[in-house]
Structures are given as C-alpha cells and as structure tokens.
Amino acid sequence: MQTLYFTLALFLLLNLGAGMWRVLHGPTAADRMLAAQLFGTTAVAVLLLLAQATDNAALRDVGLLFALLAAVTAVAFVRRAWPNREAKHDPD
C-alpha cells in the first residue's frame, strides 16, 4: 500500500509542472493565483499521502498549516486585486 501512496504523491508532484507553466505564462493575475492555489492544495495532498505512507503525524500538521496558508493567501489576493466596492455606494 505504501507503494501506491508514493506513486500518487509522485504523480501529484509531476502535475505541478503544468501549474508552474501557468504561473510563468498565465495571461492574467487571476490565472497565476489559481495556479498558486493549485500548489497549495497539491502540497496538502502530497503531505497527507506521505503522512499515511510513513505513519508520521507531523506531516498531517504541516498539511493543515499549508491549507490554512493557502486560504489566507487567496483572501489576501482577492482583497488586493479587486478594490473595495462597498465604499463607492451611497448610504441610504
């Protein structure tokens, strides 16, 4: 079963090549940010697979930290990329 986990982790790491291409050649900032989100979720998946294969609980903790960091990064990007539209509305 460990061989399956390691094979899946390797497959996910190879998929990051497509994400790297999108980061380098993405036409918009949103495309680049989605590729960065792909890195975050793939890192979490790889860490969870390796944690299961090696029976190392610390890798699960690091995976949870990466998931939290990816969510905070997405929120920060959205807040910075799009201006605050609520300030432009007239109060009724």
C-alpha positions, 0 to 999 in steps of 0.5 A: 500500500505504501507503494501506491501512496508514493506513486500518487504523491509522485504523480501529484508532484509531476502535475505541478509542472503544468501549474508552474507553466501557468504561473510563468505564462498565465495571461492574467493575475487571476490565472497565476493565483489559481495556479498558486492555489493549485500548489497549495492544495497539491502540497496538502495532498502530497503531505497527507499521502506521505503522512499515511505512507510513513505513519508520521503525524507531523506531516498531517500538521504541516498539511493543515498549516499549508491549507490554512496558508493557502486560504489566507493567501487567496483572501489576501489576493482577492482583497488586493486585486479587486478594490473595495466596492462597498465604499463607492455606494451611497448610504441610504 
